[in-house]
Amino acid sequence: MRISKASLVRPGANDVFGTFALALSVFVFAYSARFGQVSILAYYGLWLPLVLVDYRKVLGNYASYLWILSFTIFACLTIFWSAAPSLSLRTGIQYLSHVVCALIAMRTIDIRTLTRGMIAGVAIVLLYSLLFGSYHYDPLDGTYSFVGAFASKNQLGFYASLGIYFAFAAVFVLGERGLWMGAAGGGGLLAAYCLLMSQSATSVLTTAAVIGLCLGMRAITTLRPASRKILFTAASVFGGVAAVAIIYAGGIDMILGAFGKDSTLTGRTYLWQQGIEAAKASPLVGIGYQAYWVQGFSEAERLWEEFYIGSRAGFHFHNTFIETAVETGFIGLVLLTMVLAMTFFGQLKRLLSEDRDPESMVLFGVGALLLVRAFVEIDILTPYHIGSFLLYFTAGKLTIPRRRVAALPWPPQLHPAPYGRAFTPMMQRPGENR
């Protein structure tokens, strides 16, 4: 049987290839440190050759990506003043090529395939961690936690969070049935178990917050677009007032106490303070992309010793904005914040303004998860990381023109047959990738 090459790059027609490519990419992101350069080459081999099939459709108009690529380009330019120019050059090129692969995936993969690939990939990653993982003793809080095959419980918790979220999206947003509904259920339970084992307060709280937010947005989208904006604005104001009241009432300390944490977030507030002081050394352009945590540099060595990081690698300020300010200064901070904010609010605008759209619902949740985690992790700042891949995938979808279509039945599980027929053409508009 002859398979058309064009089907490899047509969203919705390449679900088998797309699911496999995404699952393998997720595994590479999780364990490239273990499997080395071979795994990275396999990742590139999945996405870059698609350009040869139909470069116009796969690459699109890169002029529309300038706001997306702005931080990436600036990170590469930091080699000219970096404290470790060779490291900034290598990691900058890696980050740029990683973003290009994410944009290629965005052009060739639809939302249903993304969700299935994430469910499959995260399940494989978590199973590998359960089979070959270990426990880690944290000298800062004196506890043992399961880190799986990672070096940090927070990374295991992040993948578990993604597993829970995409399982939720598959069933309650995309209305999956049959095999993939079972896969989503099994993957979600596996992810929930790993999240519990990791004891990562960050991942538990962010997962609960994003799932709750998506449930609320799903209820809002049952209304007409004009009514959605009014209700969302009212809910945002009420939520903001409630959050301030909880903070002043000591609710944050109560929540942290439930996870065995204190107000210092196990030393993170001290680490943030040190990062802010480091950013003052070069406030405008930073010391260079990925040029702070370098062996032999006095400040990095001091913090590694204070936080018992014997490997002297894989450490950071646990805050995307502080880490970005240290490495790329105020300019880089503005550029990356712009990408993150425009991604989140762009998907939110589509969700509130357009006809009921499962793609925007799923990607809005992804943007919300990355935005919330940006205050405590650096998921979007490094190459070969699932967080940065999802950020640029989600941002890139905003550059594809949309056509208004008839409203779909919502929620989809109430009307599975008509929803399934209506969904595919909506996500595959003729000529949308040209």
N, C-alpha and C positions, 0 to 999 in steps of 0.2 A: 504494500500500500504506500502510495506516494503522499507525503505530507508537505503542504505548501510552506515555504520558508516564511511567507508573510504572516502565517498564523502564529509564529513565535513572538511577534511583536504586536499582535492585535489584542488589546484588553478584552478578556472574556473568552477568547478563543484559545488561549494558551494556559488554561487553568492547571493542567498537569505539570507542564514545565515550570510555570510560575510558582506553584506550591512547592515543588521540589527545590527550586532555586532559592526561594525565601527561607525554607527550612534549613538548607545547608548554610546559607549566609548567617542565620541566627546562631547556628552551632559554631561557625568560625568566629563570630564576634565574641562568643562566650569563652572559647578555649584556644584562641590563636596563640596565647602565651605558652600553652602546653604543646601545641602541634607545630608551631613555628611558621616559617616562610611558605612552606608547602600549602598550608591552609589558606594563607592570604592569596596566593596565586590561584587557588581553586575559586576563591571569591571573585577575583577579577575575571577569571575564565567564564564565570556564569553570566556576567553583565556586559563587559566591554565588547565581546564579539557580536552582540546584537546590533551594534552600529553598522556592521558590514552587511546585515540583512536589508536594512532600509534606514540609512542615516538621517534622512529628512524626518521620518516619523519618530525615530528613536531619540534624536537630539532635540528636535523642535527648534524654536527660535530662542537662542541663548541671550538675546538682548533683553528678553522679558525676565531673565534670571538674575539680572545685575544686583537687585536688592538681596537676593538669596545668596549670591556668591561674594558679596561685599566683604564680609568678615573673613571668609576663607582666603581671599586674595590679600587682604591686609595681613593675615597671619603669615603668609608666605613672604611678604615684604619685610617682616621684622628681622630677617636674616641680616639686613644691613646694619643693624645696631644691637643685635642679640648678644647676650653674655656668653652664649654657646651657639655660634652661628651654624656649625655643622649639624647640630641636633635640630635647630629650628628649620633648617633647609629640608632635612629628611622628613621630619614629622609634618611640616607644612605641605610638602608634596603628597605625603600619604593622606593627609586630611582632604586636600583638594581632589585627589583621585577617588577617595571614598565618597565625597559629595557627588561627584559625577556619576558614580555607580548608583547612588540613591536616586538621582534625577532620571537616569535611564530606567530604573525599576518603576519610578513614578509614571513614566510615559507608556510603559508596556504592561502594567499590572493594574487590574481593577480592584475595587475594595473587597469584593468577596474572596478573590484569590489572596489578597494580602492577609485577610483574617484567617483563612485556612492555613496559609503558610506559617503565620505566627503561632497558631495553635500547635501545628505539627513540630515546628522548630523548638518552641519552648518546652514541649513535652519531652523531646529527645534530650535537650540540655538538662532538664531536671532529672530525668532517668539516669543520665550519665553521672550526675552529681550524687544521686542516691547510691549508685553502684560503686563509685570510686571516690566518694567524698570523705571528709573527715571533720572532726570538731576542732575548734580553736579556742584557746584561753585568752581572754581579754584582760590584761593586767590593770587597765584603767578602772574597770568596774568589778573585777574579780569573778567573772562568770564565764562559763563555757557555752558556746553556741555552735550550731551546725553551719559550716560554711560551704559544704558540698565540695565540688572540685574547683572552687574559687579561692581567692585569698581573703575575701571579705564577706561577712554575712549580709552586708547591704547589697552586694551584687547579686547574691543568690535571691535575696528578697525582691530585687528589682525584676528579675526574670519571672519570679513567682507572681508578682503584681501584673506583669504583662500577660501571663497565662490566664489569670483570673479575668482581667479586663476583656481580652479578645474572646474568651469563652462566653462571657456575658454578651458581648456585641454580636457574636455569631447567632445566638439563640433569640435574644430579645430585640435586636435591631435588624439583622438580616433575615431572621426567620428561618434559619437552617432546619432541615428535617432529615430523617433517616440516618445514614452513616455519619454525616458531619455533625448532626445534633448529638449523637452518641460520643463522637470524638471530642466535641466541645465540653460535654459533661464530664468525661473522664479526665481530659486535660485540666479542666477547672478544679476538680477535686485533687488531682496531683499537685497543682500549683498551690492550692489552699494548704495542703499538708506541708509542703516545703516552706511556705510562708510562716506557718506556725513553728516549724523546726528552726528556722533561721533566727527567730526572736528579734527581727529587725523592726523596731518601733517606727522608723521612717517609712518603711514599705507598707506596714499595716495601716498606718494613719492615712498615707496618701492614697492607697487603694480604696479604703473606705470612703474617703472624701470624693474621689473621682466617680466611683460607682453611684454614690448618692447624688452627685451633680448631674450625671447622665440620666438617672431616673427622673430627676426634676425637669431636665430639659426635654425628656421624652413626653412628659405630661404637658409641657408648655407647647410643644409642636403639634398637639392635637387641635390647637386653636388656629384661627386665621393669622397671617403674618402681622397685620396691624395690632391685633390683640396680644400676640406673643411679645412684642417689644414693650408694651405697657406692663404686662405681667412680669417680664424678666427684670425690668427696671425696678419695679416695686419689690420684687424678691431680693434683688441685689442690695437695695437700700436697707431692707429689713435684716438681711444676712450680715451686712457690715456693722449695723448697730448691735446686733446680737453678739458678733465676734468681739467687739470692743468691750461689751458688758462682761463676757466670759473672761477676757483677759484681766480686767480690773477685779473680778471676783475671785481670781486665783484658779480659774479653771484649767489653765495651761499646766500649772504645777500638779494638779490632780491627775490630768491625763498622763503626763510624763511619769508620775509616781506609779500609775497602774502598770507601766512597762519597766519599772525599776530604774527610771532615769531621774536625774535632778535638773535644776534650772540651767546648769552649765552644758547640758546635752553631752555628757561624758567628755568634757574638755573641748567641745566644738566652739564655744563662745571665746575661749582663750585663743584657739586656732584662728578664728575670724579676726580677732584683734591683731594677731601677728601678721595676718595677711594684709590688713588695712595699712599697717605700718610699712610693710614691704612695698605696697603699691605707691607709697609716697616717694620712694626712691626715684621712680621715673613715671610720674603721674600721667603724662600725655600719651606716650607710645609704649610704655612697659619695658621689661628687660628682655623680651623676646619670647616668641611662642614656644612653650614647653621648655623654657630655659631656666626655670627656678629650681625644680627638683632634680639637681644634677649632683652626682657624687663628687665630693671634693669642695663643693661650695659651702661656706661656713654656716650660713643660716639654714640651709636645707639639712646639713648634718646635725645641727643643734636640735631642730624640731624632730628629726628622726629619732634622736636619742631620747628626747623628752617623752615621746609617744611610743617608745619601745618598738620601733620599726627596724628589726634586725636586718631585713633584706635590703634596706636603704633604697627602696623603689616602690612604685605603686601607691604613693601617698599624695594627698592634695589638701586643699583648704576646706573641703566639704561645703563649698558654696560656689556656684558657677560664676556669679557676678564678681566676687572677690578674686577668684582664680583668674578670671579674664582680665581684670584690672591690673593684677600683678604682671601678667605675661604680655598683654597688648595695650595696657594703659586705658585712658578715658576713651580714646578713639575706638579701640577694639571693643570696649564695653558697650558703647553706643551701637555699634554695628551688629553685634551679636544679640543684644537686647531687642533691637529693631526686628531682626529675623524671628526671634521667639515671640515677640508681642504681635507682629503682623500675622504670624501663623495662627496663633490662638484666636485673635479677634477677627481675622479673615474667615476662619471656619465658623465662628460664632455668628458673624454677619450673614453668612449663607444660611445658617440654620434658622435664623430669625426672619429672614427676608424672603427666601425662596420656597417653592413648593417642597413638600416633605421629602427629604433627601437622606437616604441611609448613609451615603458616603460622608456627607458633612457631619452627621451624628457620630459616626465612628471616629473620624479624624479630629473632631472637636474634643472627644475624650482623650485621644492621644496627646493633643496639644495641651490640654489641662493637666494631664499627668506629668508631662515634661516641665511645664511651667512651675507646678508646685514643688517638684523635686529639685528644681534649679536652686532653691534656697538652701538645700542641705546636701546636694551631690553635684557632680560635674558630668552628668550623663551625655551632654551634647557637645562637649568641648574637645573630645579626643577622637582620633581616627579608629576605624574598625570597632566601633561601639554601637550597639543596637539603638541607643538613645539618639545619637547624631544621625543615624540612618533614618529613623522614623521622623525626626524633625524635618530633614530636608525632603523626604518623601511627602510629608504633609504640607510643607510650604510650597513645593512644586505643584501640587494639585490645584493651588489657587491661581496658577498661571494659565490653566486650560480653560478656554471660554466655555461658558455654560449656556444651554438653551432651555427655555422654559418648557416644562412638560406638564401633562395633566397630573394632578395630585394622586398619589398612590394610597391604597387602603392602609390605615395605620391604627394600631400596631399590626405588623405584617402577619403574625402568627394566627390572627383571627381569620385571615383570608389567604391561606398559603398558595393556592393555585393561581389566582389572578395576580398576586404580588410577584410570584416567580416569573410570570410571563412579562410583567411590566418592567421588572427591575433591569433585565439584561439590556434592552435597547436604551434605557435611560442612561446606563453607565457606559454604553458604547454608541455614542452619537457618531454618525457617519462624518468622517473627515475631521474629528475633533483633535487628532494628533498630527495633522498635516501642517 
